[in-house]
Amino acid sequence: MQGTLILGASGFLGPHLVASAFAEAQALATMADPFGPPVIAVGRRVEEAPRFTQPRNGAQWENFDLQMAEELPAAFDRWQPSHVVLAAAMSRAAACEADPAAAEASNVVLPARIARICGERGIRLVHLSTDQVFGAQPPPRKGFAESEPVAPVSVYGRTKAAGEAAVLEAYPQALVVRLPLLYGDSAGRGLGASDSLLEAVERDEKPALFTDEFRTPLEVRNAADAVVELMLGNQTGRLHLAGPDRVSRLELGLAILAAMGLPSEERARYVRPALRQEEQASAPRPADASLDASRAARILETRLLGVRAGLERAIGA
Ligand SMILES: NC(=O)c1ccc[n+]([C@@H]2O[C@H](COP(=O)([O-])OP(=O)(O)OC[C@H]3O[C@@H](n4cnc5c(N)ncnc54)[C@H](OP(=O)(O)O)[C@@H]3O)[C@@H](O)[C@H]2O)c1
């Protein structure tokens, strides 16, 4: 391995990818090269990204706008990666709905460009996508498998589905990993399913949690470890990562409050059970985007954690 490049390193998942890739690189360290192959962490506001690496400043962080298409080949010359994880995206569904052209630029054009560069140079590429490529149809009993046709309901889901296709057309040896709803440590930034809920509770908002919206959530560090393991492997095409538990938004929310140590009679005071039709959504959302990750579970050494084990790990962190 020559070096790992994490693109989108300053988001929710990115800092965990950096930490996981750095731990893998350290395993290759020698006396002459005490950190192992470099891990380069690229975002637009890396100064705001939490540093989960041990030691804290092990990775090389850099601000670079990936939309600067003409500068990208020279940047790749400088970074010299052998492995790339593309986590950069326009990932807020409401923002995508408000500006579909920007969503297309970030979620389709940009990944296709990165895939072409990686393909030309024979660089291993893992591109991250989402369970939101589904939703217009209910899932099969075990959740959506990789073979199910995409059927998005939002601009976010449509552009991510188009981005997957563009990446695999430009570079068929790339791996597209579809992720589910992620929860876990965002270092106080209110990102992800658990920290955003805990912030709303802290603000005394009594957030509405749906009893009729289902996901197969995954803890963010667990997701990062699995993605980095896949980066080091040779799978191609599309692969689903998800937790083994299909839960409603309310069930997940109550499990988060339980993991925080709130007794069961108190949890109901902080959240409000609701039906999807009772709330106005800022973007259309699938009622059930459950993924069947049985293929990944067979391939991976990293065990994909259920909600209880994932929350124990996240809250413990
Ligand atoms: N979080 C989830 O629950 C979830 C679920 C399923 C799939 N995913 C997928 O997983 C990936 C990572 O998600 P996330 O939650 O970590 O997203 P996120 O928090 O929105 O982070 C996205 C990252 O991409 C960066 N970025 C966007 N455009 C860029 C550009 N032009 N140049 C450089 N950096 C750019 C952002 O930088 P700035 O912060 O400066 O904009 C940020 O660091 C995405 O592909 C997302 O679709 C996430």
The ligand as a Gaussian input file, in Angstrom:
#p B3LYP/6-31G(d) Opt

LIG

0 1
 N      -24.607000      10.000000       7.638000
 C      -25.425000       9.051000       7.257000
 O      -26.322000       8.630000       8.024000
 C      -25.272000       8.413000       5.883000
 C      -26.172000       7.408000       5.546000
 C      -26.056000       6.797000       4.308000
 C      -25.073000       7.189000       3.420000
 N      -24.213000       8.191000       3.756000
 C      -23.196000       8.572000       2.747000
 O      -21.917000       8.496000       3.358000
 C      -21.080000       9.535000       2.860000
 C      -20.560000      10.374000       4.031000
 O      -21.693000      10.874000       4.724000
 P      -21.559000      11.947000       5.903000
 O      -22.757000      11.808000       6.748000
 O      -20.218000      11.882000       6.502000
 O      -21.703000      13.288000       5.041000
 P      -21.369000      14.777000       5.516000
 O      -21.339000      14.870000       6.992000
 O      -22.270000      15.687000       4.758000
 O      -19.883000      14.983000       4.980000
 C      -19.599000      15.159000       3.637000
 C      -18.175000      15.615000       3.504000
 O      -17.900000      15.881000       2.121000
 C      -17.224000      17.112000       2.034000
 N      -17.407000      17.707000       0.729000
 C      -18.551000      17.902000       0.051000
 N      -18.287000      18.502000      -1.114000
 C      -16.941000      18.676000      -1.170000
 C      -16.052000      19.257000      -2.093000
 N      -16.488000      19.813000      -3.211000
 N      -14.744000      19.270000      -1.817000
 C      -14.262000      18.751000      -0.662000
 N      -15.057000      18.185000       0.263000
 C      -16.380000      18.163000       0.016000
 C      -17.842000      17.938000       3.142000
 O      -17.080000      19.073000       3.414000
 P      -17.856000      20.369000       4.050000
 O      -18.259000      19.951000       5.415000
 O      -16.844000      21.426000       4.029000
 O      -19.015000      20.649000       3.153000
 C      -17.833000      16.901000       4.259000
 O      -16.530000      16.756000       4.764000
 C      -21.908000      10.292000       1.838000
 O      -21.675000       9.769000       0.567000
 C      -23.346000       9.990000       2.250000
 O      -24.206000      10.062000       1.128000
 C      -24.285000       8.803000       4.966000

